[in-house]
Amino acid sequence: MIVRTKSLLRLRVVCMGLVLTLLAGGLMVDLRVGAAASSSNIVVERGPHAIAANPVTERIYVANADSDSVTVIEDTYGSSSAAIVATVAVGTTPYALAVNPVTNKIYVANVDSDDVTVIDGATNSTATVSTGKQPFAVAVNPVTNKIYIANIGSNDVTVIDGATNVTTTIPAGESPFAVAVNPVTNKIYIANVDSDNVTVVDGVSNTTMDVPTGAGPNALGVDQLTGSVYIANFFSNNVTVIDGATGATTTVSSGITPNAVEVNETTGKIYVANDSSNNVTVIDGSDYSTSTVSTGTAPGALAINSATNKIYVASYESNDVTEIDGADHTTSTIAAGTNPIALAVLPSLNKIYVANFNSDDTTIIEVENESGVTNADLSALAVSEGQLSPGFAPNRTGYTVHVEHAISNVTVTASTYDPNATLSVSGQVYGNSMTFPVSLQIGANVLPIVVQEAGGLASKTYTITIYRANAGNPESPPPYSPGGVDQIVTQPDSDDVTEGPNGVTMGGKAATVTSTKTAGGKTMLTAQLHAESLTKAFGKLKGKMMGSQTVMFTLTGTDAINKIGIPAKVLKAAAAVTPNAVLSIKTRNAAYDLPINLPALIAILGQLGEELEHATVYVTMETIIGDAAGQLAEQVKAAGASLMGEAIDFTLTVEAKDSSQSISDFGHTYVTRSIRISGAIDSSQATAITLDLHTGSMAFVPSIFTATAGGETTVSILRPGNSLYAVVQSRKSFADVREHWAKSDVDLLASKLIVNGMTETSFAPEHTVTRSEFISLIIRALGLQEDDGDLMPFSDIAPSDWFAGAVGAALQAQLISGFEDSTFRPHATITREQMAVIAAGALSFAGKSGDVVGKQHSLLASFEDKAEISAWARVPAAQVIQAGIMTGVTDSHFVPGHTATRAEAAVVVKRLLQTLGFINE
């Protein structure tokens, strides 16, 4: 790479040097504020360097170059609506990224690990594809599903087939710095900054040709309508235009050191950011005439909202964004974070997202009343019950609302963007705003709202479909007859499968339901799901985002036993196509969320052979009643706790022609089951438990308490196995921790039956912890069942030892391995680094292992004694530090060999549980 490339890299990779400060004058324009804009910041990880938006899912992806991650932000219409939904570990120094909205895949170029991370937008799962050296830029052709990566270190382009991730390498010029795609012509353009040319790739044949440019081509813009390409030449202060029809080139003067270019295909204008002259050159694509608009200091990134004809310019040194009105070039300035380096726009929300490299956050700019609206648009739409799905935006015309059966009336409010426009429902005119009461029938109630522009030149119809649940099946309203006010158009919902905001609901016609009595006199309601309906339901999940891949079925009634039969062949087939799907089965007082790709279940189904055709998977939820319920309540009381709600026995079985297999151990997969309880519950003094009716023993189970709008509490139970579950209330404290720094954590874990005192009143917080004591604590916290059947590796543990079952379970879960002399040393005090290794193993077992590749050094850098951490403990120590589970004894010392106290162990376990989402925050 020659010297000038390094100079340019210092400009683009802002963490590597100082931005050039050569300034030049430009044509000044009046500064005035256009539409009112509001902004907010959302913290991401270190060094956000690139940003992209998926207009289909309305998710934003931020590449964090200094933390080797991508932050996923989900947003909706309205202020303060953005939220981080995931942080995805990627390769080393993610420098650029691009989105394919058709496949919902995100491609992240990792410049220091020579690869691309492919993120599945639905699941946030990843794959890694090797590239050339120093992948520097990435572009997607959504039509061909091909991805193009410019490798600045190996002078070539990697082409990824989006369907298979198979790659092809195409030679480019010297130091390929930028890449752009024209999906209409299937041409790809690579700007080669050190050979002063652009490589043009034919997307069909991968043949290439080189087109000379000015000096230092470093940015590209493509006009898909005309086929013309605009190349910013950093060192010659001009733009090379390749004519889309003839291939001839033209040179257009720009400002000083142009380093970004964007095309507004709607207006035919091209915008060039000039870093050193603090302005933007505007090129008219029809005649190449130019004008200049002043910006902040060191403009380095551009984004265009073609719907509003607004251009957004991020100025790196003045920490702001200039908004340019494309019609008259008036500007307004919006504050951003420190060193804004990249921009993305979501036209549907009219929001702009700014990656701020040195404040580790993203600025979200919302422009009021400018979302591409017309005089026939709504400015507001709301319902008094339920919520609109998707969220309101002026350019969205279709919405659904789901309400419970108890809701018989909903008020719809709406207002127009233009005060001179009018609203009407079925011919009744309401002016520019309305408050409209809707009397709901069972099922779908369709409300069409027509907005009429003043003068009658244009109109737009918004449609709200409000689904009111049936009393006997709250998840799926059955067909009904039209009724209510004459303004409502009702539509019978006769389908057995309906789509909603959270997935797919199977209605009453999707199953055959029978009621019987067991030999013990208990009533049992059995629902056999129809194979055709279930297949249809899973088919509707294809392409949906992770949180929406749920098939819901509700079985109503007061029967003690609820049994749901699922065609095994449908489950197995769906697991291959929609492996992230969940079948959520609800009853009066419980729910079972069955992952259809549950390994323990799929393994059994795979062994059935021809019997799979007629096999059935049964989910059973049995409420404990009668004498057994009384016995259970007494057992809980004897243990110093009180029973809350009903106890439920959850089972999962596979029944074939000649066999029946019960699945109670799910391996590493935590499956959610829920119990609903009347009233509010303090989660710090309650927990879910497993209980043995024969012995009376009970144990903590990971559980989250959530208050519902109906005054109930849903207790979500997470455990890799089935059992009899109940919810109990318990309040425990110890006299010797009243003034201790760990009091709240010790009290919490004691009330949840995780830690025990040395006596009824004493916890002994400063006593040391043995290895066997800590591993027993971890096994209880993870909700695992003790298992002493596999202790052969350890010569110093006998089956009669009180901790044998916990050590056996830890060995089975691969949390421990012991020492080289085949001992476990159960009575030795545990050190902080040993505790870190076990805690990191628990994270991994529960599927939350933190990726510290490339970050280990920085995570441990602040500790002066980091060299004292044993080699086998360095990665686990970095993982628990990154997760916030452990910190140093002081800010500068980790003290890996220090023996841990009971109080320290309790705090580590509490933080571990909250990190895993196993207890409430």
Buried (B, 14 or more C-beta within 10 A) or exposed (E): BEEBBEBBBBBBBBBEEEBBEEEBEBEEBEEEEBBEBEBBBBEBBBBBBBBBBBBBBBBBBBBBBBBBBBBBBBBBBEEEBBEBBBBBBBBBBBBBBBBBBEBBBBBBBBBBBBBBBBBBBBBBEBEBBEBBEBBBBBBBBBEBBBBBBBBBBBBBBBBBBBEEBEBEBBEBBBBBBBBBBBBBEBBBBBBBBBBBBBBBBBBEEBEBEBBEBBBBBBBBBBBBBBBBBBBBBBBBBBBBBBEBEEEEBEBBEBBBBBBBBBBBBEBBBBBBBBBBBBBBBBBBBEEBEBBBBBBBBBBBBBBBBBBBBBBBBBBBBBBBBBBBBBEEBBBBBBBBBEBBBBBBBBBBBBBBBBBBBBBBBBBBBBBEEBBBBBBBBBBEBEBBBBBBBBBBBBBBBEBBBBBBBEBBEBEBEBBBBBEEBBBBBEEEEBEBBBEBEBEBBBBBBEBBBBBBBBEEEBEBEBBBBBBBBBEEBBBBBBBBEEEBEEBBBBEEBEBBBBBBBBBBBBBBBBBEEEEEEEEEEBBBBBBBBBBEBBBBBBEBBEEBBBEBBBBBBBBBBEBBBBBBBBBBBBBBBBBEEBBBBBBBBBBBBBBBBBBBBBEBBBEBBEEBEEBBEEBBBBBBBBBBBEEBBEEBBEBBEEBEBEBBBBBBBBBBBBBBEEEEBEBBBBBEBBBBBBBBBEEEBEBBBBBBBBBEBEEBEBBBBBBBBEEEEEEBBBBBBBBBBBBBBBBBBBBBBBEBBEEBEBBBBBBBBBBBBBBBBEEEEEBBBEBBBBBBBBBBBBBBBBBBBBBBEEBEBBEBBEEEBEBBBBBBBBBBBEBBEBEEEEBBBBEBBBBBBBBBBBBBBBBBBBEBBBBBEBBBEBBBEEBEBBEEBBEEBBBBBBBBBBBEBBEBBEEEBBBBEBBBBBBBBBBBBBBBBBBBBBBBE
